[in-house]
Amino acid sequence: MSDRAILIVKHRVPYPIEIGSDAVSFALLRVLQHAFSVTLVAVDDGERAVRGAERLRGLGVEVVLAQRDRSVAALPAAAGSIVRNARLFFTGTPRHVQSQSCRQFEPLLEDLTGRRRFALAQFEYWATARYRRCVPGPAALLNHDAWFRTVEGYARSEPSPINRFFWRLEARAVRRYELAAQSAFEWSLFLSEEDRQEIVAGREGLRAAVLPVPFPFEPRDPALLEERRQTPRVLFIGAMNVEFNVDAVRHFVERIWPLVRSSVPDALFTIAGRRPTERVRSLTRHPGVEVAGDPDLDALLCASRVAVSPARIGTGIKVKVAQAMATGLPVVGTPAGLSGFDHVDCLARASDPETFAQQVVRLLQDGGYRQRVGRACYEVYRDHFWMESAWPKVVALYERMIDEVERAAAPSMTPSAVSEGV
């Protein structure tokens, strides 16, 4: 490990892994440890953050926690929503920024960087960009997605005129904040080429790169799992209190699943994810649909034949796809559902319900085809996405960023400077 240190600034401790961004951030911390000393600054939002910090410290990551602001967060849900909507309307401050306020970040970062030098500071997600001024030296902004596009999708799908109005306000505010945030950093990093194009298009001089995204899921040889895949189970995994996941499973159950069941009457669709909303739980009224809540995901991945990613809303890279590939599970997805995996040929793409259903049915019924596709997915994941395979490319990117900013900051070697150094 070199003596170069990297500072990571993000709102959420990425362990235990509960949502997609946790998986990416956790794997990135582990990868960067191959070459750098890593310090994470995050918000102490309760017992989960404390337990996660202990785990990361045990792995060699320095973790510093800032106390979360409780002003709006302490309000009842309805009252907090009214306050955030009012601030959005009158000040143009995105609700997302308001909900992640942490006044302790600024003095904590100023004290930390006043005592130590970091070769690079990385701020994760555009909402942390407000703290950039507290950290001297070069910094990069890691954009987990193009969030304004996701919010625009929420506005389009929202049935309530009032809620639709505020989602549109939020989308405009987020777009303004998200695009402006890039200018405060020496580098902008993205998890997918689509997101890079959304943010960087037409912005001259912005140094941007797509991160070779690492994932922490250990690859499992699908040949050893085939005997556990006797049930014609189709699997969706994701946090089920997140609107784009809720929209995805409702679309799949209402438009695609009946077509699948007409060909495979005993097929079972399992929705697995934490905190399922009532809109998700109500889907069990459809034949062959079950909501597993927060089960043993590894067991479900090993016992399913097909994974689906039918998202209609959202950007970024879909971690659920990588998680399925790690166990050699074939994946069928929409263009949005396979975001970040455009270059992966073994994934089945479908833009309409009929094609989507046909792909699922073939994978359920044709065992030889399913095993070939699953093997290809497993090998691509093992060789390119698993953090133990991806780390050299990731480290090389960070070393290049640091070298470039250090060369730019180095004083020019004028004749007088040379003579003074002799």
ZIFENVEN-V968833 format. One record per backbone hydrogen bond with DSSP energy under -1.0 kcal/mol. NH is the residue of the N-H (numbers start at 1). CO is the residue of the C=O. If there is no record, write none. Layout:
# ZIFENVEN-V968833
nh = <NH;NH>
co = <CO;CO>
This chain:
# ZIFENVEN-V968833
nh = <2;6;7;8;9;10;23;24;25;26;27;28;29;30;31;32;33;34;35;36;37;39;40;41;42;43;44;45;50;51;52;53;54;55;56;57;58;60;61;62;64;66;68;69;74;75;80;81;82;83;84;85;86;87;88;89;90;91;92;98;99;101;105;108;109;110;111;112;113;114;115;116;119;120;121;122;123;124;125;128;129;131;132;134;135;140;141;142;143;149;151;152;153;154;155;156;157;158;164;165;166;167;168;169;170;171;172;173;174;175;176;177;178;179;180;181;183;184;185;186;187;188;189;190;196;197;198;199;200;201;203;206;209;211;213;215;220;224;225;226;228;229;233;234;235;236;238;240;242;246;247;248;249;250;251;252;253;254;255;256;257;260;261;262;263;264;267;268;269;270;271;272;273;277;281;282;283;284;285;286;289;290;292;297;300;301;302;303;305;306;307;308;309;318;321;322;323;324;325;326;327;328;329;332;333;334;338;339;341;344;348;350;356;357;358;359;360;361;362;363;364;365;366;367;370;371;372;373;374;375;376;377;378;379;380;381;382;383;384;385;386;387;389;390;391;394;395;396;397;398;399;400;401;402;403;404;405;406;407;408;409;410;414;418;419;420;421>
co = <35;37;120;39;122;41;19;20;21;22;23;24;25;26;27;28;29;31;32;32;4;6;62;8;64;11;66;43;46;47;48;49;50;51;52;53;54;57;56;38;40;42;44;101;70;72;76;77;78;79;80;81;82;83;84;85;86;87;88;94;95;98;102;104;105;106;107;108;109;110;111;112;5;5;138;7;140;9;142;125;126;128;129;131;132;121;187;123;189;146;147;148;149;150;151;152;153;154;160;161;162;163;164;165;166;167;168;169;170;171;172;173;174;175;176;177;180;181;182;139;139;207;141;209;192;193;194;195;196;197;200;203;188;190;211;385;326;221;222;222;225;226;231;268;306;270;272;274;239;242;243;244;245;246;247;248;249;250;251;252;252;256;257;258;260;260;264;232;288;234;290;236;293;240;277;278;280;281;282;283;286;269;271;295;296;297;298;299;233;233;330;235;332;339;318;318;319;320;321;322;324;325;324;307;348;309;334;336;338;341;331;333;352;353;354;355;356;357;358;359;360;361;362;365;366;367;368;369;370;371;372;373;374;375;376;377;378;379;380;381;381;215;386;386;387;390;391;392;393;394;395;396;397;398;399;400;401;402;403;404;405;406;412;414;415;416;417>
